[in-house]
Amino acid sequence: MANIIREVAETFSTLAQGFSVTFRNMFRKTVTENYPYEPVHFQPRYRGIHVLHRDEGGLEKCVGCFLCAAACPANCIYIEAAENTDANRISAGERYASVYNIDYSRCIFCGYCVEACPPTRSRMATGSSWPRTTSILWSIAKSNCSKKGRWQLLLPAKF
């Protein structure tokens, strides 16, 4: 009989604790993001979309070294490298990434690819570093696609 009374008391105690959290938050002011009219507020540790940079001359900084693909624990980065020619110069190095694809359905946004990449070639951009919204990001990405169907986001050197 004592066990039943103790269990009933613990049950009511647990319910009271749970409802206290609910009632405490029920009367607080709600937080609403006015997304189209105000910029989105990202947390400081937010890691966003992957960004490949260009140098001052407009050439890609990625040389197709496969370090980012090797460091990726989710194996979501696919790169095909090709040789640069004097007639068609894509990057400053001997090679360039003719295909640089990231499968975002598998990406865990760990940042290992950025850490493995030599400095200033790629990074994971935060939301605060973008001018407006993510729809602009994809329009920039689409406008920077080459004829080979390379989906990547390339930014000018001074971004």
C-alpha positions in Angstrom: 0.0 0.0 0.0 2.9 2.4 0.8 4.4 1.8 -2.7 1.2 2.8 -4.4 0.8 6.0 -2.4 4.5 6.8 -3.1 4.0 6.2 -6.9 0.9 8.4 -6.9 2.8 11.2 -5.1 5.7 10.9 -7.5 3.3 11.0 -10.5 1.6 14.2 -9.2 5.0 15.7 -8.4 6.3 15.0 -11.9 3.0 16.4 -13.5 3.3 19.5 -11.4 6.9 20.1 -12.5 6.0 19.6 -16.2 2.9 21.9 -16.0 4.9 24.5 -14.1 7.3 24.8 -17.1 4.3 24.9 -19.5 2.5 27.6 -17.5 5.7 29.7 -17.0 6.3 29.8 -20.8 2.6 30.3 -21.7 2.5 33.8 -20.3 5.9 35.0 -21.8 6.0 37.3 -24.8 6.2 35.4 -28.0 9.1 35.7 -30.4 8.2 36.3 -34.0 10.7 36.6 -36.9 9.4 39.0 -39.6 11.4 37.2 -42.2 10.8 39.0 -45.5 10.9 42.4 -43.9 13.7 42.0 -41.4 17.0 40.1 -41.7 17.1 36.7 -40.2 19.0 36.5 -36.9 21.5 33.6 -37.0 23.2 32.2 -33.9 26.9 33.0 -33.7 27.9 29.3 -34.2 25.7 28.9 -37.3 27.5 27.2 -40.2 25.8 27.8 -43.5 26.4 27.1 -47.1 29.8 26.2 -48.5 31.5 29.0 -50.4 34.4 28.8 -52.9 36.4 32.0 -53.4 37.9 33.7 -56.4 41.1 35.7 -56.4 41.5 39.3 -57.5 41.8 38.3 -61.1 38.6 36.4 -61.1 40.2 32.9 -61.1 38.9 30.2 -58.8 41.1 29.5 -55.8 40.1 25.8 -55.7 42.8 23.7 -57.4 41.0 20.3 -57.1 43.3 18.9 -54.4 40.6 16.6 -52.9 41.6 17.5 -49.4 38.0 18.5 -48.5 36.6 15.3 -50.0 39.1 13.2 -48.0 38.2 15.1 -44.7 34.5 14.8 -45.1 33.1 12.2 -42.7 29.8 12.0 -44.6 31.4 11.5 -48.0 29.1 14.1 -49.5 31.7 16.0 -51.6 32.3 14.9 -55.1 35.2 16.5 -57.1 36.5 15.9 -60.6 39.8 17.7 -61.4 40.9 18.8 -64.8 44.1 20.3 -66.2 44.3 24.1 -66.8 45.3 25.2 -70.3 46.7 28.5 -71.3 43.8 29.1 -73.6 41.2 28.3 -70.9 42.5 29.3 -67.5 40.0 28.5 -64.7 42.3 28.7 -61.6 45.8 29.9 -60.8 47.1 26.3 -60.2 47.9 23.5 -62.7 44.5 21.9 -62.0 41.0 23.1 -61.2 37.8 21.4 -60.0 35.8 20.8 -63.1 33.0 19.4 -61.0 32.6 20.3 -57.3 29.3 19.0 -55.9 28.2 18.8 -52.3 25.2 16.6 -51.5 23.5 18.7 -48.9 21.1 15.9 -48.0 24.1 14.0 -46.6 26.2 17.0 -45.3 26.4 17.3 -41.5 27.9 20.8 -41.6 30.8 19.8 -39.5 33.3 22.2 -41.1 36.1 19.6 -41.6 36.2 20.3 -45.3 36.9 24.0 -44.6 39.6 23.1 -42.0 41.3 20.7 -44.4 41.3 23.2 -47.3 44.3 25.5 -47.5 43.5 29.0 -46.2 41.1 31.3 -48.0 40.0 28.8 -50.7 36.7 27.8 -49.2 34.7 28.5 -46.1 31.3 28.0 -44.6 29.5 31.3 -44.7 27.3 32.4 -41.8 24.0 34.1 -42.5 25.2 37.4 -41.2 27.8 37.7 -43.9 25.2 37.6 -46.7 23.6 40.7 -48.1 19.9 39.6 -47.9 18.2 36.3 -48.1 19.0 32.8 -49.1 17.0 33.2 -52.3 19.6 35.6 -53.4 22.3 33.0 -52.6 20.8 30.5 -55.0 20.3 33.2 -57.7 24.0 34.0 -57.3 24.9 30.3 -57.4 22.8 29.8 -60.6 24.5 32.8 -62.3 27.9 31.4 -61.5 27.3 28.0 -62.9 29.5 27.2 -65.8 28.3 25.4 -68.9 29.4 22.1 -67.3 26.6 22.2 -64.7 28.8 23.0 -61.7 26.6 24.0 -58.8 28.7 26.0 -56.4 28.7 29.4 -54.9 31.6 31.5 -56.0 32.3 34.9 -54.5 34.5 37.8 -55.5 37.8 38.1 -53.7 36.7 41.1 -51.6 33.5 39.6 -50.2 
